[in-house]
Amino acid sequence: MNGWVLLMSVVMAACVRAQPKPCSPKDPGPYLATPPTLTLQVQEATAQELAASPEQYRAEVRLHGEVGGQGSEGIVLEVMPDYSFMNPEDSFSFVSMGGLNYMQMYRPLDRDGPTAAIDDDINVFSFTLKCSLKSNMSDMVYYDTKIFVLDVNDNDPQFVNLTSTLTLSELTPVGQRVVTVRAEDVDISSNLTYAVVPRADLADDMSGYFAMDRTTGVLSVSATLDYEAMSQGSLVLSVMDGGSPARTVTATVAVLVEDGDDQGPAFVYPGCWSHRSRCAWPKYTTTTAITKGQPISVLPVPNKVKGHVQVRARDLDQAAHPVVFSIASTIPPGLESMFTVTTSATGKGEEYAAVITPTTTTTVSHGFEIFLQAEEQSAQKRFEVAMIFFEDPNDACASGTSSAQGQTDSKADSGNSEDKYSEPVMALIVVVAILAAFVLCLALTFFCFLRRSRPATSRSNDVTLTHM
């Protein structure tokens, strides 16, 4: 009997020794018989989030015993004043629930701080934690403790250097870097990506003219700009963070396209055949009789003004250059010296006028031509050429468009078939002709239908009568 009592005593003593001592760690230390570093993780939270789900914002303190417990299992946890930056007890309290010890967040905590700089982030609390036995406060253990505050993607990225207006010359080459857009995100998961956003709902959308590097934010020209086609528009840019779910911010930039020196001179007169605001085939006519020192008078082709005009031209660029006229060549060639050309400003915007004066008195042959060149005074020296055709009014082959100087009266107008009918009248004549042809086709079709639909007997009688 005494043996059994002794055996039970030994077993009970062993069990008592096997039970973990309050304040002892639940996890082993890095080395034998050394205490571990207590590591806790808690997400940042707003006041509303804390009030809605407080249980989500606590971390277990993995020590044996019970905080605030009674008897031999009761322990007391204290934060030592050697903490850095902030006292963890300003935001956390120690609680025991379900036999486990926790650090419970009781005040809102913003891990990101007020700026994107890391200096004001609250991402870790480092301190020393003292654990004492409630039954014997002199029995204590110290632990290095770290509370890591986990980031939540709760902030939008923000552009930091984006200008509201982007001004570019239309001569900016494709591929040219325009600006490097930069954004910041106070969240830790800030792998930002940039993009140009097409906006079909914007009439002045210019996304088709630009491209952006998704990683670096470099904005470059991807298509040729054209001041004449679109001088201003809107460009929508976006930046997206790497959070889950991701947050995206857009910004609209006004794009102003400046006129570049990409347009040459153009001759100007009423009624000229135009293409993209310029006379496509500038042409004038004059008479074959010329007098020394007397400027020649020219008629435009087509002659919508029914009279003589000045030979005028202007640079089509907004920042227009002066224009100077000269004789490029003649047909027959080599007769340029028969004329002198002077250039003068007209006072009408940026237009310049040419005066062509013969250096001799003579009569040139019908079909003689001068090719008059209008050249802008710039480094590019762009130019346009117009033809001046000399016609003999007495030549039967002369076109009615020149008719010498007599086009100002009604007799000259009667020989000018080009100006006999206005465009609306010509259009009406064409429509009437088409309708008449259509009605004639219908009548023929109806007649053929009647012939085919007559009875066979009737047709045979017709044949018999014919033979008689």
Secondary structure, 3 states (H helix, E strand, C coil): CHHHHHHHHHHHHHHHHHCCCCCCECCCCCCCCCCCCEEEEEECECHHHHHHCHHHCEEECCECCEECCCHHHEEEEEECCCCCCCCHHHCEEEEEECCEEEEEECCCECCCCCCCCHHHCCCEEEEEEEEEECCEEEEEEEEEEEEEEECCCCCCCEECCCCCEEEEECCCCCCCEEEECCEECCCCCCCCEEEEECCCCCCCECHHHEEECCCCCEEEECCCCCCCCCCEEEEEEEEECCCCCCCEEEEEEEEEEECCCCCCEEEECCCCCEECCEECCCEEEEECEECCCCCCCEEECCCCCCCCECEEEEECCCCCCCEEEEEEEEECCCCHHHEEEEEEECCCCCCEEEEEEECCCEECCCCCEEEEEEEECCCCCCEEEEEEEEECCCCCCCCCCCCHHHHHCHHHHHCCHHHCCCHHHHHHHHHHHHHHHHHHHHHHHHHHHHHHHCCHHHHHHHHHHHHC
